[in-house]
Amino acid sequence: RRASSSRRSMGKTPGMIEFLSETFAYPYPYPKYAQVCVDDFIFGGMENTSTTLLTDRCLVDERAAIDNQRTESLVVHELAHQWFGDLVVIKHWSHAWIKEGMASYTEVFWTENEYGKDDAAYYLLNEARSYISEDSSRYRRPMVTHVYREAIELYDRHLYEKGACVYHMIRAELGEDLFWKAIQTFVQDNAHKTVETIDLLRAIEKATGRNLLFLFDQYVFRGGHPDYKVAYSWDGDSQLAKLTVTQTQAKDSKTGSDSELFDLKIPIAFGYTQLEDDSPVKTSNETCLQKFTVRVHEREQSFYFPLAKKPNLISFDHGNNYLKTVSLEYPIAELKAQLKFDPDPISRIYAGKALAKKGGLEAVQALSDALTSDSFWGVRLEIAKQLAKVKLDQAEAALIAGLSAQNPRVRRAVVQALGDVKTPESYNALKQLLEKGDASYYVEASAARSLGGMVSASLKDREDEVIQLLTKVLQERSGWNEVVRSGAIGGLSQIKSSPIALDVILEYTTPGIPQPLRITAIRALGEISTGQTPNKIESILEQLEELSRETFYLTQVTIVGALGKMETPKAMDILRSLLEHTPDGRIRRIAEEAIQKVQKTIGSDKAIKQLRDELDKLKKDNQELKSRLENLEAKSNQA
């Protein structure tokens, strides 16, 4: 069994070695390469010279392999370190993005080589989203920084995912041939040496004659990224397209501060699809594009483009190479055309998001069509997410029909979207799916999680039914990495006011439970705690305090996360104890963040309580005043 899983998970390794040797123009530098899978590994993988350690959780079975590309990405990531990390070594921790960013970017261009450009573009989009999530919800920092307590703190999404995005921007800036020439020069000139970021800049300049310090200054040596809002209008009399671009991250003044603004040359494309012709409906591959480049460097700028006729679609940052967020404020006709005809899948995703924001039947129809007809599964997946945001029956009907999607990743997104809709019809559809089962572990797990969230929000009368179903899943559906049973635990954790759901979760936090399932159950204690009675909250705290004595890294990380979701000062006592006793700097950091989160939550609760008390007092005073007025009126009438 393990032999077949190993071949399934790592069988492409010889091809990867050949691919990277050619890509970096440097033959694999060691006499052998070994991959060793181990139990209880705290990382996904860890490179060593000529040998990589991998978690045994990456050994996928046949069913998991149908929609799990993460193992393949992990294998190529760790292999890339034989060049970036072992052959070329960073001189200081603060420059670790050079190796981790390239290893992460290797996942992108291996995906491009193996599955095509659309898959690679979507993979990169999710790398960007991962970094942006950390940047917006936790902290912002420069990629190269000497401000840290322990080096391990630097190994975050700014290092990995943002690093991959920076390499991609360098590639877009230089062009295909010059980019790979620069990377190959960097490897060849620095083999068996230590490097800093300046060495990469020097290699780029040596190979291409280009100085990219402007890009590094904005994305590497300072934190953040641009957040663009883009509005479009057409002046038919003057035959001018107007594009107004606002950098919304710059909020200090009318022009924004220099430290907030980005100065970039953005490609703009106007697309013509000949929609007015009687010819058959065209595909995105048949769109004719007229391209321009503009310098965006102020807080708000308007650009005017003389065009022979009104364009059908507008593509901002054509090719979507810059790390950014973007909000499109286009008329619905242009958004529909972009969703249907833009050759770039990421632009189609942005159009779908903007259409969902507009809402209405016309938008729903366009989104529904894309859910079934778009040529790329990643777009269909994203459209499912957007349909859930449009609160119309037609959107729900399109999603229910989408449960028959052939691609399991699209089905999974449809399941999650129906979970957000929370109607009896969507509930019945997901319940039937979970009872019947699905070819994908992940689709079943998503259905289990979604059902729990649905009954907790608006279908309380189905609560007992769902708890019974999820308990049955826990009893009967053990499988690879406990994906499905973990989904059932996740569903139970959403039924926050149920003591029965809590008791089931507590059972799965005890020793002897398979590690992936136990970790999920521990995490779920924090989720379900916010709706429990004081006595039940005490039971949760007692269990988490007992578990906090365990020293396994993943257990401690999960306990900290669970405590950070609780709304009681007692959670902070356990967190402070962990903070004082753990030798691991990563645990200390997330424990400090969790303490701050609990303090903020408790403070918010106090503020809300104070507002409620004040409102109650106003109501009471108002009632007393009203009574006095009524008494005065009564006395006046008697007189």
C-alpha positions as CSV (number, residue, x, y, z in Angstrom):
1,R,0.0,0.0,0.0
2,R,2.8,2.5,0.9
3,A,4.7,1.6,-2.2
4,S,1.8,2.5,-4.5
5,S,1.2,5.7,-2.5
6,S,4.8,6.6,-2.8
7,R,4.8,6.2,-6.6
8,R,1.5,8.1,-6.8
9,S,2.9,11.0,-4.7
10,M,6.6,11.1,-5.8
11,G,6.6,9.3,-9.1
12,K,7.3,12.5,-11.1
13,T,10.5,13.3,-9.2
14,P,12.9,12.1,-12.0
15,G,11.1,14.3,-14.5
16,M,11.2,17.2,-12.0
17,I,15.0,16.8,-11.6
18,E,15.4,16.9,-15.3
19,F,13.1,19.9,-15.7
20,L,14.8,22.0,-13.0
21,S,18.3,21.1,-14.2
22,E,17.3,22.5,-17.6
23,T,15.4,25.5,-16.2
24,F,18.2,26.6,-14.0
25,A,20.8,25.6,-16.6
26,Y,22.7,23.8,-13.9
27,P,22.7,20.0,-13.6
28,Y,21.4,18.5,-10.4
29,P,24.5,19.1,-8.2
30,Y,24.6,15.9,-6.0
31,P,25.3,12.2,-6.7
32,K,21.8,11.1,-5.4
33,Y,18.5,12.4,-4.2
34,A,16.4,10.7,-1.5
35,Q,12.9,11.5,-0.2
36,V,12.1,10.1,3.2
37,C,8.5,10.2,4.7
38,V,8.3,10.3,8.5
39,D,5.5,10.2,11.1
40,D,4.6,13.2,13.3
41,F,6.6,15.6,11.2
42,I,5.8,19.2,12.0
43,F,6.4,20.5,8.5
44,G,5.2,19.5,5.1
45,G,8.8,19.0,4.1
46,M,12.4,20.0,5.0
47,E,15.2,20.0,2.5
48,N,18.7,18.7,3.4
49,T,21.5,18.4,0.9
50,S,20.6,15.5,-1.4
51,T,17.8,14.3,1.0
52,T,14.4,15.7,1.7
53,L,12.2,14.8,4.7
54,L,8.5,14.7,4.0
55,T,5.5,14.2,6.2
56,D,3.8,10.8,5.6
57,R,0.6,12.8,5.3
58,C,1.7,13.5,1.7
59,L,1.3,9.9,0.7
60,V,-2.0,10.1,-1.1
61,D,-4.3,7.1,-1.9
62,E,-6.1,6.7,-5.2
63,R,-9.2,8.6,-4.1
64,A,-7.3,11.5,-2.7
65,A,-5.2,11.9,-5.8
66,I,-8.2,12.9,-8.0
67,D,-8.2,16.5,-6.6
68,N,-5.1,16.8,-4.5
69,Q,-2.2,18.6,-6.2
70,R,-0.6,19.7,-2.9
71,T,1.7,16.7,-2.7
72,E,3.1,17.3,-6.2
73,S,3.7,21.0,-5.3
74,L,5.4,20.0,-2.0
75,V,7.7,17.5,-3.8
76,V,8.8,20.1,-6.5
77,H,9.2,22.8,-3.8
78,E,11.6,20.8,-1.7
79,L,13.5,19.6,-4.8
80,A,14.0,23.2,-5.9
81,H,15.9,23.8,-2.6
82,Q,18.7,21.6,-3.9
83,W,19.6,24.6,-6.1
84,F,18.1,27.5,-4.1
85,G,19.1,26.8,-0.5
86,D,21.7,24.1,-0.7
87,L,23.8,25.0,-3.8
88,V,23.2,28.7,-3.4
89,V,23.0,29.5,0.3
90,I,21.6,32.6,1.9
91,K,24.1,34.7,3.9
92,H,21.5,35.8,6.5
93,W,18.0,34.8,7.6
94,S,16.6,38.2,6.5
95,H,17.3,37.2,2.8
96,A,15.6,33.8,3.1
97,W,12.9,35.0,0.5
98,I,15.5,34.3,-2.2
99,K,15.3,30.6,-1.6
100,E,11.8,30.2,-0.2
101,G,10.3,32.5,-2.8
102,M,11.9,30.6,-5.7
103,A,11.0,27.2,-4.2
104,S,7.4,28.5,-4.0
105,Y,7.6,30.0,-7.5
106,T,8.8,26.6,-8.7
107,E,5.4,25.2,-7.8
108,V,3.9,27.8,-10.2
109,F,6.1,27.2,-13.2
110,W,6.1,23.4,-12.7
111,T,2.3,23.7,-12.7
112,E,2.6,25.7,-16.0
113,N,4.8,23.0,-17.5
114,E,2.6,20.1,-16.4
115,Y,-0.9,21.5,-16.6
116,G,-0.8,24.7,-18.6
117,K,-0.8,28.5,-18.3
118,D,-4.3,28.8,-16.9
119,D,-3.6,26.5,-14.0
120,A,-0.4,28.3,-13.3
121,A,-2.1,31.7,-13.3
122,Y,-4.7,30.4,-10.9
123,Y,-2.1,28.8,-8.7
124,L,-0.3,32.2,-8.5
125,L,-3.5,34.0,-7.7
126,N,-4.0,31.8,-4.7
127,E,-0.4,32.4,-3.6
128,A,-1.1,36.1,-3.7
129,R,-4.4,35.6,-1.7
130,S,-2.6,33.6,0.9
131,Y,0.0,36.4,1.5
132,I,-2.7,39.1,1.3
133,S,-4.7,37.3,4.0
134,E,-1.7,37.4,6.4
135,D,-1.0,41.0,5.5
136,S,-4.5,42.2,6.2
137,S,-5.4,40.0,9.2
138,R,-2.1,39.6,11.1
139,Y,0.8,42.0,10.2
140,R,2.6,43.7,7.4
141,R,6.4,43.7,7.1
142,P,9.1,44.1,4.5
143,M,10.3,40.9,2.9
144,V,13.8,41.8,3.8
145,T,13.9,42.9,7.5
146,H,16.3,42.6,10.4
147,V,13.5,43.2,12.9
148,Y,12.6,39.9,14.5
149,R,13.3,38.0,17.8
150,E,13.9,34.6,16.3
151,A,14.7,33.7,12.7
152,I,11.8,31.2,12.5
153,E,9.4,34.2,12.7
154,L,10.5,35.2,9.2
155,Y,9.2,31.9,7.7
156,D,5.7,33.2,6.9
157,R,3.6,34.0,3.9
158,H,5.5,37.2,3.2
159,L,8.5,35.0,2.6
160,Y,7.0,32.1,0.7
161,E,3.9,33.3,-1.2
162,K,4.8,37.0,-1.6
163,G,8.3,35.8,-2.6
164,A,6.8,33.7,-5.4
165,C,4.8,36.7,-6.6
166,V,7.9,38.9,-6.6
167,Y,9.7,36.4,-8.8
168,H,6.8,36.4,-11.2
169,M,6.8,40.2,-11.4
170,I,10.5,40.1,-12.2
171,R,9.6,37.6,-15.0
172,A,6.9,39.8,-16.3
173,E,9.2,42.9,-16.2
174,L,12.1,41.2,-18.0
175,G,10.2,38.9,-20.4
176,E,10.6,35.2,-20.7
177,D,14.0,34.8,-22.2
178,L,15.8,37.5,-20.1
179,F,14.2,36.3,-16.9
180,W,15.5,32.8,-17.2
181,K,18.9,34.1,-18.4
182,A,19.0,36.2,-15.2
183,I,18.1,33.3,-12.9
184,Q,20.6,31.0,-14.6
185,T,23.3,33.7,-14.2
186,F,22.5,34.0,-10.6
187,V,22.8,30.2,-10.0
188,Q,26.0,29.8,-12.0
189,D,27.7,32.8,-10.5
190,N,26.8,31.9,-6.9
191,A,27.0,28.1,-6.8
192,H,28.6,27.0,-3.5
193,K,28.5,30.6,-2.2
194,T,26.4,32.6,0.1
195,V,24.1,35.4,-1.2
196,E,22.0,38.4,-0.2
197,T,19.3,40.1,-2.1
198,I,21.8,42.5,-3.7
199,D,23.4,39.5,-5.4
200,L,20.2,38.7,-7.2
201,L,19.9,42.3,-8.4
202,R,23.4,42.2,-9.6
203,A,22.8,39.0,-11.5
204,I,19.7,40.5,-13.2
205,E,21.7,43.5,-14.2
206,K,24.6,41.5,-15.5
207,A,22.4,39.2,-17.6
208,T,19.9,41.8,-18.9
209,G,21.4,45.3,-18.4
210,R,18.3,46.1,-16.4
211,N,18.2,47.6,-12.9
212,L,15.1,46.5,-11.1
213,L,15.8,48.3,-7.9
214,F,12.5,50.3,-8.4
215,L,10.5,47.0,-8.1
216,F,12.5,45.7,-5.1
217,D,12.2,49.0,-3.3
218,Q,8.4,48.8,-3.5
219,Y,7.8,45.1,-3.0
220,V,10.9,43.7,-1.2
221,F,12.4,46.4,1.0
222,R,9.0,47.7,2.3
223,G,5.7,46.1,3.2
224,G,2.4,46.1,1.4
225,H,1.0,46.1,-2.1
226,P,-1.3,48.4,-4.1
227,D,-5.1,48.2,-3.7
228,Y,-6.7,49.5,-6.9
229,K,-10.2,50.6,-7.6
230,V,-10.8,51.0,-11.4
231,A,-13.7,52.8,-13.0
232,Y,-14.5,53.0,-16.7
233,S,-16.7,55.2,-18.9
234,W,-17.1,55.8,-22.6
235,D,-17.5,59.1,-24.4
236,G,-19.2,58.3,-27.7
237,D,-18.9,61.9,-29.0
238,S,-15.2,62.1,-28.5
239,Q,-14.5,58.3,-29.1
240,L,-12.6,58.3,-25.8
241,A,-12.4,55.6,-23.1
242,K,-11.9,57.0,-19.7
243,L,-10.2,54.9,-16.9
244,T,-10.0,56.3,-13.4
245,V,-7.6,54.4,-11.2
246,T,-7.5,54.9,-7.4
247,Q,-4.9,53.5,-5.0
248,T,-7.2,53.0,-2.1
249,Q,-4.4,51.9,0.3
250,A,-3.2,55.5,0.3
251,K,-5.6,57.2,2.7
252,D,-3.5,59.9,4.5
253,S,-4.3,62.7,2.1
254,K,-5.7,63.6,-1.2
255,T,-2.5,62.4,-3.0
256,G,-1.5,59.7,-0.4
257,S,1.8,59.6,1.3
258,D,4.9,58.4,-0.6
259,S,5.3,55.4,1.7
260,E,1.8,54.2,0.7
261,L,1.8,54.8,-3.0
262,F,3.1,52.4,-5.7
263,D,4.7,53.7,-8.9
264,L,4.1,51.0,-11.6
265,K,3.6,50.9,-15.4
266,I,0.3,49.0,-15.8
267,P,-0.7,47.4,-19.1
268,I,-4.3,48.1,-20.2
269,A,-6.1,46.2,-22.9
270,F,-9.4,47.0,-24.6
271,G,-11.1,44.0,-26.1
272,Y,-13.4,43.7,-29.1
273,T,-15.5,40.6,-29.6
274,Q,-17.8,41.7,-32.5
275,L,-20.8,40.9,-30.4
276,E,-23.0,43.0,-32.7
277,D,-22.4,40.6,-35.6
278,D,-24.7,37.7,-36.4
279,S,-21.8,35.3,-36.3
280,P,-21.9,32.4,-33.9
281,V,-21.0,33.2,-30.2
282,K,-17.2,33.6,-30.0
283,T,-14.9,32.3,-27.4
284,S,-12.3,34.2,-25.4
285,N,-9.6,33.0,-27.7
286,E,-11.1,35.0,-30.5
287,T,-11.1,38.4,-28.7
288,C,-9.1,41.2,-30.4
289,L,-7.1,43.3,-27.9
290,Q,-5.8,46.8,-28.3
291,K,-3.1,47.4,-25.7
292,F,-1.7,50.5,-23.9
293,T,0.6,51.1,-20.9
294,V,0.1,53.8,-18.3
295,R,2.1,54.9,-15.3
296,V,0.0,54.7,-12.1
297,H,1.8,56.6,-9.4
298,E,-0.8,59.0,-7.8
299,R,-3.6,58.3,-5.4
300,E,-6.2,59.0,-8.1
301,Q,-5.5,59.3,-11.9
302,S,-7.7,59.4,-14.9
303,F,-6.5,58.2,-18.3
304,Y,-8.1,58.8,-21.7
305,F,-7.7,56.5,-24.6
306,P,-8.7,57.4,-28.2
307,L,-10.3,54.3,-29.8
308,A,-11.9,53.7,-33.1
309,K,-15.0,52.3,-31.5
310,K,-16.4,51.4,-28.1
311,P,-14.7,48.4,-26.6
312,N,-16.6,45.4,-25.3
313,L,-14.3,44.7,-22.4
314,I,-11.5,46.3,-20.4
315,S,-8.6,44.4,-18.9
316,F,-6.7,46.3,-16.2
317,D,-3.2,45.0,-15.6
318,H,-3.5,42.8,-18.7
319,G,-1.9,39.5,-17.9
320,N,-2.4,40.1,-14.1
321,N,1.3,40.1,-13.3
322,Y,1.4,42.6,-10.5
323,L,0.8,41.7,-6.9
324,K,-2.3,43.7,-6.0
325,T,-5.9,43.7,-5.1
326,V,-8.4,45.2,-7.6
327,S,-12.0,46.3,-7.5
328,L,-13.7,46.9,-10.9
329,E,-16.4,49.5,-11.3
330,Y,-17.5,48.9,-14.9
331,P,-21.0,48.9,-16.4
332,I,-22.6,45.5,-16.4
333,A,-22.4,45.1,-20.1
334,E,-18.6,45.4,-20.1
335,L,-18.3,43.0,-17.1
336,K,-20.4,40.4,-18.8
337,A,-18.2,40.7,-21.9
338,Q,-15.0,40.4,-19.8
339,L,-16.4,37.3,-18.0
340,K,-17.2,35.7,-21.3
341,F,-14.5,36.8,-23.6
342,D,-11.3,37.9,-21.8
343,P,-8.6,35.3,-22.6
344,D,-7.0,35.7,-19.1
345,P,-8.8,33.5,-16.5
346,I,-7.8,35.8,-13.7
347,S,-9.5,38.8,-15.4
348,R,-12.6,36.6,-15.9
349,I,-12.5,35.9,-12.1
350,Y,-12.3,39.6,-11.3
351,A,-15.3,40.3,-13.6
352,G,-17.3,37.6,-11.9
353,K,-16.7,39.2,-8.6
354,A,-17.7,42.6,-9.8
355,L,-20.9,41.2,-11.4
356,A,-21.9,39.5,-8.1
357,K,-21.4,42.8,-6.3
358,K,-23.9,44.4,-8.7
359,G,-26.4,41.6,-8.2
360,G,-29.7,41.4,-10.1
361,L,-31.1,38.8,-12.6
362,E,-28.8,39.9,-15.5
363,A,-25.7,39.4,-13.4
364,V,-27.0,36.0,-12.1
365,Q,-27.7,34.8,-15.6
366,A,-24.1,35.7,-16.7
367,L,-22.6,34.0,-13.7
368,S,-24.8,30.9,-14.1
369,D,-23.7,30.6,-17.7
370,A,-20.1,30.9,-16.7
371,L,-20.5,28.2,-14.0
372,T,-21.3,25.6,-16.7
373,S,-19.6,26.9,-19.8
374,D,-16.2,28.6,-18.9
375,S,-13.3,26.6,-20.3
376,F,-11.3,26.7,-17.1
377,W,-12.2,24.9,-13.9
378,G,-10.6,27.6,-11.8
379,V,-13.0,30.2,-13.1
380,R,-16.0,27.9,-12.6
381,L,-14.9,27.3,-9.0
382,E,-14.7,31.1,-8.4
383,I,-18.0,31.7,-10.0
384,A,-19.6,29.3,-7.6
385,K,-18.3,31.4,-4.7
386,Q,-19.8,34.6,-6.2
387,L,-23.2,33.1,-6.9
388,A,-23.6,32.5,-3.2
389,K,-23.3,36.2,-2.6
390,V,-26.3,37.0,-4.8
391,K,-29.4,36.4,-2.7
392,L,-31.8,35.4,-5.5
393,D,-33.6,32.1,-6.1
394,Q,-32.0,31.8,-9.5
395,A,-28.5,31.9,-8.1
396,E,-29.4,29.0,-5.7
397,A,-30.9,27.0,-8.6
398,A,-27.7,27.4,-10.6
399,L,-25.7,26.2,-7.7
400,I,-27.9,23.1,-7.0
401,A,-27.5,22.3,-10.7
402,G,-23.7,22.8,-10.3
403,L,-23.5,19.8,-7.9
404,S,-23.3,17.7,-11.1
405,A,-20.1,19.3,-12.2
406,Q,-17.5,16.8,-13.4
407,N,-14.5,18.5,-11.8
408,P,-14.4,17.7,-8.1
409,R,-12.8,21.0,-7.2
410,V,-15.7,22.8,-8.8
411,R,-18.2,20.5,-7.0
412,R,-16.5,21.3,-3.7
413,A,-16.8,25.0,-4.3
414,V,-20.5,24.6,-5.2
415,V,-21.0,22.7,-1.9
416,Q,-19.4,25.4,0.1
417,A,-21.5,28.1,-1.8
418,L,-24.7,26.2,-1.0
419,G,-23.7,26.1,2.6
420,D,-23.6,29.9,2.5
421,V,-27.1,30.1,1.0
422,K,-28.7,28.3,4.0
423,T,-32.2,27.5,2.6
424,P,-34.2,24.3,3.0
425,E,-33.6,23.5,-0.7
426,S,-29.8,23.9,-0.4
427,Y,-29.9,21.9,2.9
428,N,-31.7,19.0,1.3
429,A,-29.3,19.0,-1.7
430,L,-26.2,18.8,0.6
431,K,-27.8,16.3,2.9
432,Q,-28.5,14.0,0.0
433,L,-25.0,14.4,-1.3
434,L,-23.4,13.5,2.1
435,E,-25.7,10.5,2.6
436,K,-25.0,9.2,-0.9
437,G,-21.2,10.0,-0.8
438,D,-18.9,11.5,-3.5
439,A,-15.9,10.4,-5.4
440,S,-13.9,13.1,-3.6
441,Y,-12.9,13.1,0.1
442,Y,-12.9,16.9,0.0
443,V,-16.4,17.2,-1.4
444,E,-17.9,15.0,1.3
445,A,-15.9,16.9,4.0
446,S,-17.2,20.3,2.7
447,A,-20.8,19.0,2.7
448,A,-20.4,17.9,6.3
449,R,-19.0,21.3,7.4
450,S,-21.6,23.2,5.5
451,L,-24.5,21.3,7.0
452,G,-23.4,22.2,10.5
453,G,-23.2,25.9,9.6
454,M,-26.6,25.8,7.9
455,V,-28.6,24.4,10.9
456,S,-26.8,26.8,13.3
457,A,-27.8,29.8,11.3
458,S,-31.4,29.4,10.0
459,L,-32.5,25.8,10.2
460,K,-32.6,25.0,13.9
461,D,-35.4,22.5,13.4
462,R,-32.9,20.2,11.5
463,E,-30.2,20.3,14.3
464,D,-30.9,16.9,15.8
465,E,-31.0,15.4,12.3
466,V,-27.6,16.9,11.3
467,I,-25.9,15.9,14.6
468,Q,-27.1,12.3,14.0
469,L,-25.8,12.3,10.4
470,L,-22.4,13.8,11.3
471,T,-22.0,11.4,14.2
472,K,-22.7,8.5,11.8
473,V,-20.0,9.9,9.4
474,L,-17.6,9.9,12.3
475,Q,-18.4,6.3,13.1
476,E,-18.2,5.0,9.5
477,R,-16.1,7.1,7.2
478,S,-12.5,6.7,8.3
479,G,-10.1,7.3,5.4
480,W,-7.0,9.0,4.1
481,N,-5.8,11.7,6.5
482,E,-9.3,11.6,8.1
483,V,-10.4,14.3,5.7
484,V,-14.1,13.3,5.7
485,R,-14.3,12.7,9.5
486,S,-12.5,16.0,10.1
487,G,-15.2,17.7,8.0
488,A,-17.9,16.1,10.3
489,I,-16.1,17.6,13.3
490,G,-16.0,20.9,11.5
491,G,-19.7,20.7,11.0
492,L,-20.4,19.9,14.6
493,S,-18.3,22.9,15.7
494,Q,-20.7,25.2,13.8
495,I,-23.6,24.1,16.0
496,K,-22.4,26.3,18.8
497,S,-25.3,26.1,21.2
498,S,-25.5,22.3,21.2
499,P,-24.1,20.5,24.3
500,I,-24.5,17.2,22.4
501,A,-22.2,18.4,19.5
502,L,-19.7,19.6,22.1
503,D,-19.6,16.2,23.9
504,V,-19.0,14.4,20.6
505,I,-16.1,16.8,19.8
506,L,-14.6,16.3,23.2
507,E,-14.5,12.5,22.6
508,Y,-12.2,13.0,19.7
509,T,-9.7,15.2,21.5
510,T,-8.4,12.3,23.7
511,P,-5.2,10.3,23.1
512,G,-5.4,7.4,20.7
513,I,-7.5,9.3,18.1
514,P,-5.8,9.5,14.7
515,Q,-3.7,12.7,14.8
516,P,-5.3,14.6,11.9
517,L,-8.8,14.0,13.4
518,R,-7.7,14.8,16.9
519,I,-6.0,18.1,15.8
520,T,-9.3,19.0,14.1
521,A,-11.3,18.3,17.2
522,I,-9.0,20.4,19.4
523,R,-9.3,23.3,17.0
524,A,-13.1,22.8,17.0
525,L,-13.3,23.4,20.8
526,G,-12.5,27.1,20.2
527,E,-15.1,27.4,17.5
528,I,-17.9,25.8,19.4
529,S,-17.1,27.6,22.7
530,T,-18.7,30.9,21.8
531,G,-22.3,29.5,22.0
532,Q,-21.9,27.2,25.1
533,T,-23.1,27.7,28.6
534,P,-20.6,28.7,31.4
535,N,-20.4,25.2,32.7
536,K,-19.6,23.8,29.2
537,I,-17.0,26.5,28.7
538,E,-15.4,25.4,31.9
539,S,-15.2,21.9,30.5
540,I,-13.6,23.2,27.3
541,L,-11.0,25.2,29.3
542,E,-10.2,22.2,31.5
543,Q,-9.6,20.0,28.5
544,L,-7.5,22.6,26.7
545,E,-5.4,23.2,29.9
546,E,-4.8,19.4,30.1
547,L,-3.8,19.2,26.5
548,S,-1.5,22.2,26.8
549,R,0.9,20.0,28.7
550,E,1.6,18.0,25.6
551,T,4.8,19.1,23.8
552,F,4.1,18.1,20.2
553,Y,4.3,21.2,18.1
554,L,1.1,20.8,16.0
555,T,-0.9,20.1,19.2
556,Q,0.4,23.3,20.8
557,V,-0.3,25.4,17.7
558,T,-3.9,24.1,17.6
559,I,-4.5,24.7,21.3
560,V,-3.3,28.3,20.9
561,G,-5.7,28.7,17.9
562,A,-8.6,27.3,19.9
563,L,-7.9,29.5,22.9
564,G,-7.6,32.5,20.7
565,K,-11.2,32.1,19.5
566,M,-12.7,31.9,23.1
567,E,-14.4,34.9,24.7
568,T,-13.3,34.4,28.3
569,P,-10.4,35.9,30.3
570,K,-9.6,32.4,31.6
571,A,-8.3,31.5,28.1
572,M,-5.6,34.0,28.5
573,D,-4.3,32.3,31.7
574,I,-3.6,29.1,29.7
575,L,-2.1,31.1,26.9
576,R,0.3,32.9,29.2
577,S,1.3,29.6,30.7
578,L,2.1,28.3,27.2
579,L,4.0,31.5,26.5
580,E,6.2,31.1,29.6
581,H,7.0,27.4,29.2
582,T,7.3,26.7,25.5
583,P,10.8,26.8,24.0
584,D,9.5,27.3,20.5
585,G,9.5,30.9,19.2
586,R,6.7,30.3,16.8
587,I,4.4,29.2,19.6
588,R,5.4,32.2,21.7
589,R,4.5,34.5,18.8
590,I,1.1,33.1,18.0
591,A,0.3,32.9,21.7
592,E,1.0,36.6,22.1
593,E,-1.3,37.3,19.1
594,A,-4.0,35.0,20.6
595,I,-3.8,36.9,23.9
596,Q,-4.3,40.2,22.1
597,K,-7.2,38.7,20.2
598,V,-9.0,37.5,23.3
599,Q,-8.4,40.9,25.0
600,K,-9.8,42.7,22.0
601,T,-12.8,40.3,21.9
602,I,-13.5,40.7,25.6
603,G,-13.1,44.5,25.3
604,S,-15.6,44.5,22.4
605,D,-18.1,42.5,24.5
606,K,-17.8,45.0,27.4
607,A,-18.4,47.9,25.0
608,I,-21.4,46.2,23.5
609,K,-22.8,45.4,27.0
610,Q,-22.2,49.0,28.0
611,L,-24.1,50.3,24.9
612,R,-26.9,47.8,25.6
613,D,-27.2,49.0,29.2
614,E,-27.2,52.6,28.1
615,L,-29.9,51.8,25.5
616,D,-32.0,50.0,28.2
617,K,-31.7,53.0,30.5
618,L,-32.8,55.3,27.7
619,K,-35.8,53.1,27.0
620,K,-36.6,53.1,30.7
621,D,-36.3,56.9,31.0
622,N,-38.3,57.3,27.9
623,Q,-41.1,55.1,29.3
624,E,-41.1,57.0,32.5
625,L,-41.3,60.3,30.7
626,K,-44.1,58.9,28.5
627,S,-46.0,57.8,31.6
628,R,-45.6,61.2,33.3
629,L,-46.9,62.9,30.1
630,E,-49.9,60.6,30.0
631,N,-50.6,61.3,33.7
632,L,-50.4,65.1,33.0
633,E,-52.8,64.7,30.1
634,A,-55.2,62.8,32.2
635,K,-55.2,65.4,34.9
636,S,-55.6,68.2,32.4
637,N,-58.7,66.4,30.9
638,Q,-60.2,66.0,34.4
639,A,-59.8,69.7,35.0
